[in-house]
Amino acid sequence: MPLPAGSPGAAATYETDVLVVGGGIAGLSAAVEARQHGADVILIEKAPREHRGGNTRFADAQMRFPHEADAYGPRDYTADDMFDDLMRISRGRANRDLVRTLCDNARAAAEWLTALGLEWEAGYPHTAGYRRSPKAGGQGLVDLLYRRLEGLGGIVSYETAAVDLLLASGGGIAGVRARGPEGLIDLHARGGTILACGGFQASVEMRVRYLGRFSDALILRGSRYNTGEGLMMAIAAGAQPAGQWGDYHSAVLDARSPRIECGVTALYNYQMGIFVNREGRRFLDEGEDFRDHTYVRFSKHIVEQAGGQAWCIFDQKAFQREEFARAWRPVGPPLQSDTLEGLARQMDVPAENFLETVAAFNAAVQPGDYDLDRLDGKRTLGIYPPKSNWALPIDTPPYLAIPVTGGITFTFGGLKCDTSARVIDTRGQPLPGLYAAGEPMGEFFYDNYPGATSVIRGCVFGRIAGAHAASRARGG
């Protein structure tokens, strides 16, 4: 339960204008923005300095935002386009006000990062041209923002984990009690406390409680320190849970990935081949939509429907394309054979099933122009499941197989917030002095995930929370 401010037990008490809990993209954006508004800032980071950065540290940190047509994208991508994509992929369940705020502020957030010194490059190919990627990846992004925060005079306390929220006498949130190198400390925030400490993806107990028993075996892609305490503290203080607590962001991973903090080991080129399960059978439509609109759902399908592991099959027509290597971060070499039967033996799948699957697929491929930059309609006919786009026969040896599984990146469930990033209580009113940004926010993602939206969400709402809390510290 939350503690009244001034409760005994803390070894020391500190005061600041804005307190930020968590040091990934959301927390850093909040802290830098608050300092730019003249507020005193303390950021507490649960991890030691060498492991700082939350999930952002392990990501490519690609970001989707509106922009004009350029060399990276063949058409304009507007805020309305982005809004329509996010609402469509959530099947209309996402909070329209939050999504509109994200889309309307995404470009300004990217320009803000550029002004801070971020350098960009094109994102993964064949994503409709709306992605951009920091040249130095997520690690370079968080290192840049830590340098900027420290240069602006912000204070960072590592190995300092929030354990309780502190209640103000008027019923709002006064700050947090934290456990750090000097023991228990109380940190009071005049303007507000911003929870930017991730979801519960690194807590096996919470995963099983909310996601199901299969989830204990998921590979953790990001930080081991995102274990859900921030969410639980806020709910205990009266915050309203929101969003899809029973689902999560995932990716189609190389099954040989490290079990914890594996980072980017995903296959983002699967639409160039086919998936087969352990029985050697196809089980989904690999060409249903662009990768950005399918990779999360497909990975969960592998975990829940294909027994936890499958194989992605390619031939040399795919492997020799320049895009193949750009969209794969190998953990190890693929299995390779000059014959499909030999590949089946290496994969330890029933050869008869596998040969029948590939033969049926090849026979079903229809003529047409193959174009990975659009939904090309080059499909199969007469088989189930179909392949709706990008269907080419698997007929050019040597053949390749990569073992794949699903991993967990972050959880979808979070706290109800308004467009100022204020946390809403169970009465439907803002909880004074408490904000959330990034993964602790609910109501964005449901069942699926529109690629390249999480990091930009953290930046947008981190900035909003930081500016609002800084204004509140000044009496605004």
C-alpha positions in Angstrom: 0.0 0.0 0.0 1.2 3.6 -0.6 2.8 5.4 2.3 1.8 8.8 3.7 4.6 11.3 3.0 6.7 11.6 6.1 6.3 8.0 7.2 9.3 6.7 9.3 11.8 4.4 7.9 13.7 6.4 5.2 17.4 7.0 5.7 17.2 10.3 3.9 14.7 12.6 2.1 15.3 14.5 -1.1 13.1 17.1 -2.9 12.9 18.0 -6.5 10.5 19.5 -9.0 10.0 16.4 -11.2 10.8 12.8 -10.3 11.2 10.3 -13.1 11.1 6.6 -12.4 12.9 4.6 -15.1 15.6 5.5 -17.6 14.5 4.3 -21.1 13.3 6.5 -23.9 10.1 7.6 -22.0 11.9 8.5 -18.8 14.8 10.2 -20.5 12.4 12.2 -22.8 10.5 13.3 -19.7 13.6 14.3 -17.8 15.2 16.2 -20.6 12.0 18.0 -21.5 11.4 18.9 -17.8 14.9 20.3 -17.6 14.4 22.3 -20.8 11.3 23.8 -19.0 13.5 24.9 -16.1 12.5 22.2 -13.6 14.8 20.5 -11.2 14.9 16.8 -12.1 15.9 13.5 -10.4 15.7 10.3 -12.5 16.0 7.1 -10.6 17.1 4.0 -12.5 16.7 0.5 -11.1 19.6 -0.9 -13.1 23.3 -0.2 -12.6 24.8 2.3 -14.9 26.2 -0.3 -17.3 22.7 -1.8 -17.8 20.8 1.5 -18.0 18.3 2.3 -20.7 15.4 -0.1 -20.2 14.0 -1.9 -23.2 15.3 0.9 -25.5 18.8 -0.2 -24.9 18.1 -3.6 -26.5 16.0 -2.2 -29.5 16.8 -1.0 -32.9 14.6 1.9 -31.7 13.0 2.4 -35.1 10.3 5.0 -35.1 7.2 5.7 -37.2 6.2 9.3 -37.7 4.6 11.4 -40.4 6.8 12.8 -43.2 6.9 13.7 -46.8 7.9 11.3 -49.6 11.6 10.9 -49.9 14.3 8.4 -50.9 13.2 6.1 -48.0 9.5 6.2 -48.7 7.6 6.5 -52.0 4.7 8.5 -50.7 3.7 11.0 -48.1 2.8 9.5 -44.7 0.5 11.8 -42.8 -0.7 11.9 -39.2 -4.1 10.7 -40.4 -2.4 7.8 -42.2 -0.6 6.9 -39.0 -3.8 7.3 -36.9 -5.7 5.0 -39.4 -3.0 2.4 -39.2 -2.9 2.3 -35.4 -6.7 2.2 -35.1 -7.1 -0.5 -37.8 -4.5 -2.8 -36.3 -6.1 -2.5 -32.8 -9.4 -3.2 -34.5 -10.7 0.0 -33.1 -10.1 -0.8 -29.5 -7.2 1.7 -28.9 -8.0 4.9 -27.1 -8.7 7.3 -29.9 -7.6 10.4 -28.0 -4.3 8.9 -27.0 -3.6 7.6 -30.5 -4.5 11.0 -32.0 -2.1 12.7 -29.6 0.7 10.3 -30.5 0.2 10.8 -34.2 -0.1 14.5 -34.0 3.1 14.9 -32.0 5.2 12.1 -33.4 7.0 14.2 -36.0 7.7 17.0 -33.5 9.2 14.4 -31.2 11.5 13.1 -34.0 12.6 16.6 -34.8 13.3 17.2 -31.1 15.5 14.1 -31.0 17.3 15.4 -34.2 17.9 18.8 -32.5 19.5 16.9 -29.6 21.9 15.3 -32.0 20.3 12.1 -33.1 21.4 10.9 -36.6 18.9 8.8 -38.6 19.0 6.2 -41.3 16.3 4.2 -43.2 14.5 1.5 -41.3 14.0 -2.1 -42.3 13.0 -2.5 -46.0 9.5 -3.1 -47.2 7.6 -1.3 -44.4 5.9 1.3 -46.6 8.7 3.7 -46.0 7.4 5.2 -42.7 10.2 3.9 -40.4 13.4 5.7 -39.5 16.1 4.3 -37.3 18.8 5.9 -35.1 22.1 5.1 -36.7 23.5 4.0 -33.4 20.4 2.0 -32.5 18.7 2.0 -29.1 21.9 1.9 -27.2 23.2 5.0 -28.9 19.8 6.8 -28.4 19.8 6.3 -24.7 23.5 7.2 -24.3 22.8 10.5 -26.2 19.8 11.3 -24.0 21.8 10.6 -20.8 24.5 12.9 -22.0 22.0 15.6 -22.7 20.3 15.2 -19.4 23.5 15.3 -17.4 24.6 18.3 -19.5 21.4 20.1 -18.5 22.1 19.5 -14.8 19.6 16.6 -14.3 20.5 14.1 -11.5 20.5 10.4 -12.2 20.6 7.8 -9.4 21.4 4.3 -10.5 20.6 1.1 -8.7 17.7 2.9 -7.1 14.3 1.1 -7.3 11.0 2.7 -6.3 9.2 0.5 -3.8 6.2 2.6 -2.7 4.4 5.7 -3.7 4.1 8.5 -1.1 0.7 10.0 -0.5 0.3 13.8 -0.2 -2.0 15.1 2.5 -4.5 16.2 -0.1 -4.8 12.7 -1.6 -2.4 13.1 -4.5 1.0 11.6 -5.0 3.9 13.3 -3.2 6.8 11.1 -4.6 8.2 7.7 -4.0 10.1 5.7 -1.4 13.0 4.0 -3.1 15.7 1.5 -2.2 19.1 2.6 -3.3 22.8 2.2 -2.4 22.2 4.2 0.8 19.2 2.2 1.8 15.6 3.4 1.8 15.1 7.0 0.7 12.1 9.3 0.2 12.0 11.5 -2.9 9.4 14.3 -2.9 8.4 15.8 -6.2 6.7 19.2 -6.2 5.5 19.0 -9.8 4.9 15.3 -10.2 6.2 11.7 -10.3 6.5 10.2 -13.8 6.3 6.4 -14.0 8.4 5.3 -17.0 9.5 2.0 -15.6 8.2 -0.4 -18.2 5.7 -3.2 -18.0 5.8 -6.6 -16.2 7.5 -8.6 -19.0 10.5 -9.6 -16.9 8.4 -11.0 -14.1 7.7 -14.7 -14.7 5.1 -14.7 -11.9 3.1 -11.8 -13.4 3.5 -13.2 -16.9 1.9 -16.4 -15.9 -0.8 -14.6 -13.8 -1.9 -12.4 -16.7 -0.8 -14.0 -19.9 -1.1 -17.8 -19.2 1.0 -20.7 -18.3 2.8 -21.0 -21.6 4.4 -17.6 -21.0 6.9 -18.8 -18.4 9.1 -20.1 -21.2 9.1 -16.9 -23.4 12.4 -15.5 -24.4 12.8 -12.0 -22.8 14.0 -9.6 -25.5 14.5 -6.6 -23.3 15.5 -5.5 -19.9 15.5 -7.9 -16.9 14.6 -4.9 -14.7 11.1 -4.3 -16.0 9.2 -6.4 -13.4 6.0 -4.5 -12.9 6.4 -2.8 -9.6 5.5 0.6 -10.9 2.2 -0.7 -12.2 1.4 -2.4 -8.9 2.3 0.7 -6.8 0.1 2.9 -8.9 -2.9 0.5 -8.8 -2.5 0.2 -5.0 -2.7 4.0 -4.8 -6.0 4.0 -6.7 -4.9 4.2 -10.3 -7.2 2.6 -12.8 -5.8 -0.4 -14.8 -6.4 -0.1 -18.6 -5.6 -1.8 -21.8 -5.1 -5.5 -22.7 -3.5 -7.1 -19.6 -3.7 -10.5 -21.2 -1.5 -9.7 -24.2 2.0 -8.6 -25.2 4.4 -7.4 -27.8 6.5 -10.2 -29.3 8.5 -11.0 -32.4 9.5 -14.0 -34.5 12.9 -14.8 -33.0 15.7 -17.1 -33.9 15.0 -20.0 -31.5 18.7 -20.1 -30.5 18.5 -16.7 -29.0 19.7 -16.1 -25.4 16.8 -16.5 -22.9 17.1 -13.1 -21.3 17.9 -9.7 -22.8 18.5 -11.2 -26.3 17.9 -7.9 -28.0 17.3 -7.9 -31.8 17.5 -11.5 -32.9 14.3 -11.4 -34.9 13.6 -12.6 -38.5 11.9 -9.7 -40.3 12.2 -11.5 -43.7 9.8 -14.4 -43.2 7.4 -13.1 -45.8 10.1 -14.1 -48.4 9.6 -17.8 -47.4 7.2 -20.1 -45.6 6.8 -21.3 -42.1 6.4 -25.0 -41.2 5.7 -26.5 -37.7 7.4 -29.6 -36.2 5.2 -31.8 -38.3 6.5 -30.2 -41.5 3.1 -28.5 -42.2 2.4 -24.8 -43.0 0.1 -23.2 -40.4 -0.4 -19.5 -41.3 -0.6 -17.0 -44.2 3.0 -15.6 -44.4 1.9 -13.0 -46.9 -1.2 -11.8 -45.2 0.1 -8.2 -44.7 3.3 -6.2 -44.4 5.7 -7.5 -41.8 5.0 -4.6 -39.5 1.4 -5.6 -39.2 2.0 -9.4 -38.7 5.2 -10.2 -36.8 3.8 -9.8 -33.3 0.7 -11.9 -34.1 2.7 -14.6 -35.9 5.2 -15.0 -33.1 2.4 -15.6 -30.6 0.8 -18.1 -33.1 4.1 -20.0 -33.1 4.2 -20.1 -29.3 0.5 -20.9 -28.8 -0.4 -23.0 -31.8 2.8 -24.4 -33.3 4.1 -26.0 -30.1 6.5 -23.2 -29.3 8.9 -23.7 -32.2 8.7 -23.7 -36.0 11.0 -23.4 -39.0 11.3 -20.6 -41.6 12.1 -22.1 -45.0 13.9 -20.2 -47.8 15.5 -21.0 -51.1 18.3 -19.2 -52.9 15.9 -16.8 -54.7 15.2 -15.3 -51.4 18.6 -15.7 -49.8 20.4 -13.9 -52.6 18.3 -10.8 -52.4 19.9 -7.8 -50.7 16.9 -7.3 -48.4 17.3 -10.8 -46.9 20.4 -10.0 -44.9 19.2 -6.5 -43.9 16.1 -8.0 -42.2 17.8 -10.8 -40.3 20.1 -10.6 -37.3 21.5 -14.2 -37.2 22.3 -16.0 -33.9 23.8 -18.9 -35.9 24.0 -20.1 -39.5 20.9 -21.5 -41.1 20.6 -25.2 -41.8 21.3 -25.8 -45.4 20.9 -28.7 -47.8 20.9 -29.2 -51.6 17.7 -31.3 -51.2 14.4 -30.7 -49.4 14.6 -34.3 -48.0 18.1 -33.6 -46.6 16.8 -30.4 -45.0 13.9 -32.2 -43.4 16.4 -34.7 -41.8 18.4 -31.8 -40.3 15.2 -30.1 -39.0 14.0 -33.5 -37.6 10.5 -33.1 -39.1 8.7 -35.9 -41.0 10.2 -35.8 -44.4 7.1 -37.1 -46.2 5.0 -34.3 -44.7 7.6 -31.6 -45.5 8.0 -32.7 -49.1 4.2 -32.8 -49.6 3.9 -29.4 -48.0 6.5 -27.7 -50.3 5.2 -29.5 -53.4 1.6 -28.4 -52.7 2.8 -24.8 -52.0 4.9 -24.7 -55.2 2.0 -26.0 -57.3 -0.4 -23.4 -55.9 1.8 -20.3 -56.6 0.1 -18.1 -59.2 1.7 -15.9 -61.8 2.2 -12.2 -61.2 4.8 -9.5 -60.4 6.7 -10.1 -57.2 7.2 -6.7 -55.3 8.1 -6.6 -51.6 7.4 -2.9 -51.5 3.6 -3.4 -51.9 0.9 -5.9 -51.2 1.5 -7.4 -54.7 -1.3 -10.0 -54.8 1.1 -12.7 -56.0 -0.6 -15.5 -54.2 -1.3 -19.1 -53.9 -4.6 -20.7 -55.0 -6.3 -23.9 -53.8 -4.3 -24.6 -50.6 -4.9 -23.8 -46.9 -3.6 -21.7 -45.4 -3.0 -19.5 -48.5 -0.1 -17.2 -49.0 -1.8 -13.9 -50.1 1.2 -12.0 -51.3 4.9 -12.5 -52.2 4.4 -16.2 -53.1 7.3 -17.7 -55.0 8.0 -21.4 -55.4 10.6 -23.0 -53.0 12.6 -24.6 -55.8 16.1 -23.2 -56.0 18.7 -25.1 -53.9 20.5 -25.0 -51.6 17.5 -24.7 -49.3 17.7 -23.0 -45.9 15.9 -23.5 -42.6 16.0 -21.2 -39.5 14.5 -22.3 -36.2 12.0 -19.7 -34.9 10.0 -19.1 -31.8 8.3 -16.2 -30.1 9.7 -13.8 -27.5 8.2 -11.1 -25.2 9.2 -7.5 -25.6 6.7 -5.7 -23.4 3.2 -6.1 -22.0 0.1 -4.3 -23.4 -1.7 -3.8 -20.1 -1.0 -0.6 -18.2 -2.6 2.4 -16.5 -5.4 4.6 -17.7 -4.0 8.0 -18.7 -5.3 11.2 -20.3 -3.7 13.1 -23.2 -1.5 15.0 -20.7 -0.1 11.7 -19.5 -1.8 12.1 -16.1 -2.8 8.8 -14.5 -6.5 8.4 -14.0 -7.9 6.9 -10.8 -10.8 4.5 -10.4 -13.2 7.4 -10.1 -12.2 8.6 -13.5 -10.3 11.6 -12.2 -6.6 12.5 -12.6 -4.5 11.3 -9.6 -2.8 14.5 -8.7 1.0 14.4 -9.1 1.2 11.1 -10.9 2.0 10.6 -14.6 2.9 7.6 -16.8 4.8 7.5 -20.1 5.8 4.6 -22.4 5.0 1.0 -21.5 3.1 1.8 -18.2 0.4 3.4 -20.3 -2.5 1.2 -21.4 -5.0 1.4 -24.2 -2.7 1.6 -27.2 -2.1 -1.9 -28.4 -4.6 -4.8 -28.6 -4.0 -8.3 -30.0 -1.4 -7.0 -32.5 1.2 -4.2 -32.7 1.9 -1.7 -35.5 5.7 -1.8 -35.9 7.9 1.1 -34.9 5.4 2.8 -32.6 6.6 2.0 -29.1 9.8 4.1 -28.9 8.1 7.1 -30.5 5.2 6.7 -28.1 7.7 6.8 -25.2 9.3 9.9 -26.6 6.0 11.7 -27.3 4.3 11.0 -23.9 7.6 11.4 -22.0 7.9 14.9 -23.3 4.2 15.6 -22.5 4.5 14.3 -19.0 7.8 16.2 -18.4 6.4 19.5 -19.6 3.2 19.1 -17.6 4.9 18.2 -14.4 7.4 21.1 -14.8 4.5 23.5 -15.2 2.8 22.1 -12.2 5.9 22.6 -10.1 5.8 26.3 -11.0 2.1 26.4 -10.0 0.8 26.1 -13.5 
